[in-house]
Amino acid sequence: MTPHVPAMLRGVEAERFVERTRGFVEMGAPEDVARDVAVLLDAFPLLDVVEIAARTRVPADEIARMAATRTGS
């Protein structure tokens, strides 16, 4: 699910992701590595998403969409 996180981000979170990615690239990281590292802060809540999905037997991507809608991401 982590590769889908950037597409779920909105507003300030999306801007923060772009800025973090840009900062890592400016420090010399390849673009793909910069994106992988920059997304980690926003991917952390996926641990809860997976746990909720396992408990409720609702697909994790559905839980993630609901969470993103609820939080405004």
N, C-alpha and C positions, 0 to 999 in steps of 0.2 A: 503494500500500500504506500510505502514511502515515496516512490516515484510520482504518485498522484497528488501528494501534498501541495506542491506549488500551485497547481490548478485550483485547489480548494481555498487558497488564501485570498483575502479581500482587504482592501483599504490599507490600514497601517501595517498589518501583518505582511501583506504582499510587498509593500514598499520596503519594509525591513529586510525581507528575504532578498530582494534585488540588491539592496545596499550591501548586505553581508556578502553576497556572491561577488559583487564588484570589488569589494575590499580584499577578498581572498585572491582574486585574479590579479589585482594590483600588487599583491605581495609575491606574485610569481606562480600561483597555483594554476594548473590547467583548468579550463572552464568546467569540465565534468566533475573534477574533484572539488572545485569551489562550490558547485551546486550541491554536491553530496554532503559537504560539511555544513553549508549554510542552512540546509533543510532540517538539520538535527533538532534544533530548538522547537520547531513546529511539528516535528514527527514524534516527539516524546509522548504527547497525549494518545498516540495510537496504542500504547500499552493498555490504557483504559478501554479503548475501543475494542480491542481484541478480547479483553476480559469480559466486557459486557456482551459481546457477540457470542462468546462461548456459553455464558450463563443463560442467555435468552434464546439462543439458536437463531438469531437474526443475523443475516450476512454482515460481515464487518464493514463492507463498503457502504451499506445502508446506514449503519450506526454512525459512521464517520460523516456522511452527508447530513444526517440529522443533527449531529453535534456542531458541525460547521454552520448550519443554518441558525441554530439556537444561539451560538456565540457571535454570529455576525462575520465569521471568517469566510 
